[in-house]
């Protein structure tokens, strides 16, 4: 049985050199980074207590101990939240589902998407499922042309054979995708659909398997994404990820482009094509 808490703690202490926390770096070490006993000493807990924590068989751990361990391991805010969720797993709730098993998007959100006529936008649900989009978001990413089971950003990044061509910065996209999916797994440790997705990606993608084993966790709040669109060429976007009020498991992702820049011009051309009566655009994302 996977001990995700222990694997996460081991991966975090492996990245810290003893001298960085004021410990002498002498003697041969079987593993990189800090030993368990050293983490316990610096956190102010007994070695036995920390070993049981890392083995996932300790008692309910207090915020004070988690804060001390996080301080020793140099965890950022996202990693600290992830540690707390692994140490005290939440009870997984099930969101209301629409026909076909997709999470429900309320009518107001769909109306908001449709009114964003100059901005490619879509809504991410659990497990990085794409559950709604506007016309321009579809023209850029081709969501409507995908089978429902493939409307998932993680699946697209690692299973779509055109992903490395579509994402100009694929290694960065791959790292961000896995670290965000890890965060979701910590929040919902008993989600069978997420487990199936991870198993499939581990089986078919060595890159995903390697990145998943790193236990990195990261939010995808904002950033830059460069896409190679098969019809209009390179699209250099900024993106913003916005939490939807009242929908804790849904995020609205909007792509932005500099006004009058090359991407804005190509986006306008793509929008005109998408709005016309021509044949349905089929774009692999």
C-alpha positions in Angstrom: 0.0 0.0 0.0 1.3 3.4 -1.0 2.5 5.6 1.9 2.2 9.0 0.2 2.9 10.9 3.4 6.2 9.1 4.0 7.2 9.4 0.3 6.5 13.1 0.4 8.5 13.7 3.6 11.4 11.6 2.3 11.5 13.6 -1.0 11.5 16.9 0.9 14.3 16.0 3.4 16.4 14.6 0.5 16.7 18.0 -1.1 18.2 19.7 2.0 21.9 19.6 2.7 22.9 19.3 6.4 25.0 22.4 6.3 21.9 24.4 5.2 20.3 23.8 8.5 23.4 24.2 10.6 24.4 20.5 10.9 27.9 19.2 10.2 28.3 17.4 6.9 30.5 14.5 7.8 30.4 10.7 7.5 29.0 8.7 4.7 25.3 9.0 4.1 23.3 6.2 2.6 20.6 8.7 1.4 20.9 12.3 0.2 19.7 15.1 2.5 18.7 14.9 6.1 18.3 11.8 8.1 15.0 11.2 9.9 16.7 11.6 13.3 18.1 15.0 12.2 14.6 16.2 11.2 13.2 15.0 14.5 16.0 16.8 16.4 15.5 20.1 14.5 11.7 19.9 14.8 11.8 19.3 18.6 10.2 15.8 18.6 11.5 12.4 19.4 13.1 10.3 16.7 10.5 7.5 17.3 7.6 10.0 17.0 9.0 11.3 13.6 9.7 7.8 12.3 6.1 6.8 13.1 4.9 9.9 11.4 6.9 9.2 8.2 5.7 5.6 8.2 2.1 6.8 8.4 1.3 5.0 11.6 1.5 7.7 14.2 -1.3 9.3 16.2 -3.1 12.4 15.0 -0.4 15.0 14.6 -0.8 18.5 15.9 -0.5 21.7 13.9 2.5 22.7 16.0 4.4 19.5 15.0 3.4 19.9 11.4 4.5 23.5 11.4 7.9 22.5 13.0 8.5 19.8 10.4 7.5 22.2 7.6 9.9 24.8 8.9 12.8 22.3 9.1 12.1 21.0 5.6 11.7 24.5 4.1 8.2 23.9 2.8 6.3 26.7 1.1 2.7 27.5 1.8 1.3 25.0 -0.8 3.6 22.3 0.4 2.6 23.0 4.0 -1.1 22.6 3.1 -0.3 19.4 1.2 1.6 18.0 4.3 -1.4 18.7 6.5 -3.8 17.0 4.1 -1.5 13.9 3.9 -1.1 13.7 7.7 -4.8 14.2 8.3 -6.6 13.0 5.2 -10.0 14.7 4.5 -13.2 12.9 3.9 -13.6 13.0 0.1 -16.9 14.7 -1.0 -18.6 13.9 -4.3 -19.6 16.9 -6.4 -23.0 16.9 -8.2 -22.6 15.4 -11.6 -24.2 16.3 -14.9 -25.1 13.7 -17.6 -22.1 11.8 -18.7 -20.4 12.1 -15.3 -19.1 15.6 -15.7 -19.2 18.0 -12.7 -22.1 20.5 -13.0 -21.3 24.0 -14.1 -24.0 26.5 -13.0 -25.8 28.5 -15.7 -24.3 31.8 -14.6 -20.8 30.5 -15.2 -21.7 29.3 -18.7 -23.2 32.7 -19.4 -20.0 34.3 -18.2 -17.9 32.1 -20.5 -20.1 32.9 -23.5 -19.8 36.7 -22.9 -16.0 36.4 -22.9 -15.9 36.7 -26.7 -12.4 38.0 -27.1 -10.7 35.7 -24.4 -10.2 32.0 -24.7 -11.5 30.5 -21.5 -12.5 27.2 -20.0 -13.4 25.7 -16.6 -11.3 23.1 -14.9 -12.9 20.7 -12.5 -11.6 17.9 -10.4 -8.6 15.9 -11.7 -7.9 18.7 -14.3 -11.1 17.7 -16.2 -12.2 20.4 -18.7 -15.9 20.7 -17.9 -16.9 23.9 -19.8 -15.5 26.3 -22.4 -16.3 29.2 -24.6 -16.1 29.4 -28.4 -12.7 30.9 -28.5 -11.4 28.5 -25.9 -12.6 25.6 -28.1 -11.0 27.2 -31.2 -7.7 27.3 -29.5 -7.8 23.9 -27.7 -10.4 21.8 -29.7 -12.3 20.5 -26.6 -15.5 19.8 -28.5 -13.8 17.5 -31.0 -12.3 15.3 -28.2 -14.0 12.3 -26.7 -15.3 13.1 -23.2 -12.8 10.8 -21.6 -9.9 12.8 -23.2 -11.1 16.2 -22.1 -8.5 16.3 -19.3 -5.5 18.5 -19.3 -3.2 15.8 -17.7 -4.3 13.2 -20.2 -3.7 15.6 -23.1 -0.2 16.6 -21.9 1.0 13.0 -21.6 -1.2 10.8 -23.8 -1.9 13.0 -26.9 0.8 12.2 -29.4 0.7 15.8 -30.6 1.2 17.4 -27.2 5.0 18.0 -27.5 4.3 19.9 -30.8 1.3 21.8 -29.5 2.9 22.9 -26.2 6.1 24.8 -27.2 7.3 24.5 -23.6 6.2 21.0 -23.0 8.7 20.1 -20.2 7.4 23.1 -18.2 3.8 22.1 -18.9 4.5 18.5 -17.9 6.0 19.6 -14.5 3.2 22.0 -13.7 0.6 19.5 -14.7 1.9 16.7 -12.5 2.6 19.0 -9.5 -1.0 20.4 -9.7 -2.4 16.8 -10.0 -0.4 15.8 -6.9 -2.0 18.7 -5.0 -5.5 17.4 -6.1 -4.5 13.9 -5.0 -3.6 15.2 -1.5 -7.0 16.9 -1.2 -8.9 13.9 -2.3 -6.9 10.8 -1.4 -9.7 8.3 -1.9 -10.8 9.4 -5.3 -11.0 6.2 -7.5 -11.3 8.1 -10.8 -8.1 10.1 -10.0 -6.3 6.9 -9.1 -7.3 5.4 -12.4 -6.0 8.4 -14.3 -2.7 8.3 -12.4 -2.3 4.6 -13.0 -3.0 5.0 -16.8 -0.5 7.9 -17.1 2.1 6.0 -15.1 1.7 3.0 -17.3 2.0 4.8 -20.6 4.3 7.7 -19.9 7.8 7.3 -18.3 8.0 11.1 -18.0 4.8 11.2 -15.9 5.9 8.3 -13.8 9.2 10.1 -13.0 7.6 13.4 -12.2 4.9 11.8 -10.1 7.6 10.1 -8.0 9.2 13.5 -7.3 6.1 14.5 -5.1 6.3 18.2 -6.2 3.1 20.2 -5.4 2.2 23.5 -7.0 -0.7 25.7 -7.7 -1.3 26.9 -11.3 -2.6 30.4 -10.5 -1.0 32.3 -13.4 1.8 32.1 -15.9 2.7 32.0 -19.6 1.8 29.3 -22.1 3.0 29.2 -25.7 0.9 27.1 -28.1 1.6 26.0 -31.7 -1.8 26.1 -33.3 -2.1 24.1 -36.5 -4.1 26.8 -38.3 -2.7 30.2 -37.1 0.7 29.3 -35.8 2.3 30.3 -32.5 0.1 31.8 -29.8 2.0 33.4 -26.8 -0.5 33.7 -24.0 -0.5 34.7 -20.4 -3.0 32.8 -18.3 -4.9 33.5 -15.1 -6.6 30.9 -13.0 -9.6 32.2 -11.0 -11.4 30.4 -8.3 -15.2 30.5 -8.8 -17.2 31.7 -5.8 -19.1 28.9 -4.2 -17.4 26.3 -6.3 -14.4 25.0 -4.4 -13.5 22.4 -7.0 -13.8 24.6 -10.1 -11.3 27.1 -11.7 -11.9 29.4 -14.6 -8.8 29.6 -16.8 -8.5 32.6 -19.1 -5.8 33.1 -21.8 -4.7 36.7 -22.3 -2.7 38.4 -25.1 -1.1 41.8 -25.6 -3.5 44.1 -27.6 -2.4 44.6 -31.2 0.4 42.0 -30.8 1.0 39.0 -33.1 -1.0 36.7 -30.8 -4.0 39.0 -30.6 -4.0 39.3 -34.4 -3.8 35.5 -34.9 -6.5 35.1 -32.2 -8.8 37.5 -34.1 -8.3 35.5 -37.3 -9.1 32.3 -35.4 -12.2 33.8 -33.9 -13.5 34.9 -37.3 -13.0 31.4 -38.7 -14.6 29.8 -35.6 -17.6 32.1 -35.9 -18.2 31.4 -39.5 -20.5 28.7 -41.0 -17.5 26.8 -42.2 -16.8 23.2 -41.2 -16.2 22.3 -37.5 -12.6 23.1 -36.5 -10.9 20.0 -35.2 -7.8 20.9 -33.2 -5.9 18.4 -31.0 -4.9 20.0 -27.7 
